[in-house]
Amino acid sequence: MPNKSKDIVGIIVGGGPAPGINGVISSAAIEAINEGKRVVGIMGGFKSLFNGDKSSAIPLTINDVSRIHKQGGSILRTSREYPDRVKERFKVLMSTLKQLRIKHLLTIGGEGTLFMANWIEKEARRSINVVHVPKTIDNDIPLPGGVSTFGYQTARHWGVEIVKNIMEDAKTTGRWYFITTMGRHAGHLALGMGKAAGATITLVAEEFFEEKLSLKRVSDILAGAIIKRLSMGRDHGVAVLAEGIAEKFDLEELSRYEQLEKDETGRIRLSEIQLGRVLKHRVKETLDSMGIKVIIVDKNIGYELRAADPIPFDIEYTRNLGYGAVRYLLRGGTGAMITFFDGHLRPIPFVEVMNHSTGRVKVRKVDISSETYEVGRKYMIRLEKEDIEGDNLKRLAKTAHLTPEKFKKRFGYLVV
């Protein structure tokens, strides 16, 4: 029999942490070793390869990975590298992979890592077979049938537990909480948390179509929800906000309230923007002007979710994905993303998930015309068209210490 051990399988993780990374590493490494391959893990993500650091490749044995699938984080760690900033170093990365004699490369990550996987695969020209396992708690990679990316279910689970506790605190203390959670390009996590926890209101960027979203519009939606709750005899509530809303604001306007920091990729660090705090101040200004006194507390939830121990759903899911990725590679496959749909593992060619006009990965956003969003919206407390007429209008105007005409003039634009 030919000596298959010369074919090395490399595993690399990119982007932010997500629950289940270790599950993919574990199942992929075990399957590859059982098929007679050597397996190395690249410590520190793509940054190590761009630096030409061959010592970052560590051998993985079954003993190393057989019990890691239940742990959060990544035993190989991770890093972010922005493609536009590493063009001049890409040759170093390719040279490092070849010097390490990696024949099969398994990448684990989100849209940025998928972009890198596609780039490597095209440059390798079949000298390296590449497969990608989609990972992100934002759930914004377009998988077939609306299947979630691994890590999302665990992040939502623990996010819901936190929101539930905060909802009870809000009720006990008679406060409002503005909770911001991750989701730069899509609001799936915020909507999923808000729906499952039964938050008073959830706002995602997808419901705003303006090119430049005004702080006033978003703060008025929240102020309107607070007034409506007060008119119902309830002095407390929780609003869940997707961080991507901040990216829609006019950055010049936002910079008046927040110092804007950039991450290592050059993008605005949305998780550092205190979106809840900014909106809290704007909402309080509005309510104070009406003589309404409400305590609002702002809180960010994000980093608490990314490296959590995966729930059983993601443990099982990532075992499927890791196995499927290696099986695809060892059958000669390359240039595809592995998904699990309708009980079957399925490769999706990179070309199908790339936006040809931008060269970037397509983004799956919240479809606000879907029944999934409709259900979430039906159970929110926020101003609707029927609130700007008749008895509803009179009750709300009375709560806001305004005449019905003035209330309609102030908030009516929100429901047009």
VENDA-V409133 format. One record per backbone hydrogen bond with DSSP energy under -1.0 kcal/mol. NH is the residue of the N-H (numbers start at 1). CO is the residue of the C=O. Records with the same first field share a line. If there is no record, write none. Layout:
# VENDA-V409133
NH->CO, CO
This chain:
# VENDA-V409133
4->2
7->4
9->38
10->104
11->40
12->106
14->108
15->79
21->18
24->20
25->21
26->22
27->23
28->24
29->25
30->26
31->27
32->28
33->29
34->30
35->31
36->33
37->32
38->7
40->9
41->58
42->11
43->56
44->76
48->45
50->46
51->47
52->49
53->48
54->52
56->53
57->54
58->41
60->39
65->61
66->62
68->65
71->68
77->74
85->82
86->83
93->89
94->90
95->91
96->92
97->93
98->94
99->95
100->96
101->98
102->97
103->8
104->8
105->129
106->10
107->131
108->12
109->133
114->110
115->111
116->112
117->113
118->114
119->115
120->116
121->117
122->118
123->119
124->120
125->121
127->124
129->103
131->105
132->336
133->107
135->109
136->150
139->136
143->141
146->143
147->144
150->134
152->149
155->151
156->152
157->153
158->154
159->155
160->156
161->157
162->158
163->159
164->160
165->161
166->162
167->163
168->164
169->165
170->166
171->167
172->168
173->169
174->170
175->170
176->295
177->237
178->297
179->239
180->299
181->241
191->187
192->188
193->189
194->190
195->191
196->192
197->193
198->194
199->194
200->238
201->238
203->240
207->204
208->205
213->248
218->214
219->215
220->216
221->217
222->218
223->219
224->220
225->221
226->222
227->223
228->224
229->225
230->226
231->227
233->230
234->229
237->175
239->177
240->201
241->179
242->203
243->181
244->183
245->242
246->243
248->245
254->250
255->251
256->253
257->254
258->254
263->267
266->263
269->261
270->268
272->269
275->273
278->274
279->275
280->276
281->277
282->278
283->279
284->280
285->281
286->282
287->283
288->284
289->285
290->287
291->288
292->287
297->176
299->178
301->180
305->302
306->302
308->305
315->311
316->312
317->313
318->314
319->315
320->316
321->317
322->318
323->319
324->320
325->321
326->322
327->323
328->324
329->325
330->326
332->329
333->328
335->130
336->130
337->348
338->132
339->346
341->344
344->341
346->339
348->337
350->335
352->349
353->350
355->360
359->355
362->353
364->140
370->367
374->370
375->371
376->372
377->373
378->374
379->375
380->377
381->200
387->384
388->385
393->389
394->390
395->391
396->392
397->393
398->394
399->395
400->396
401->398
402->397
407->403
408->404
409->405
410->406
411->407
412->408
414->411
415->412
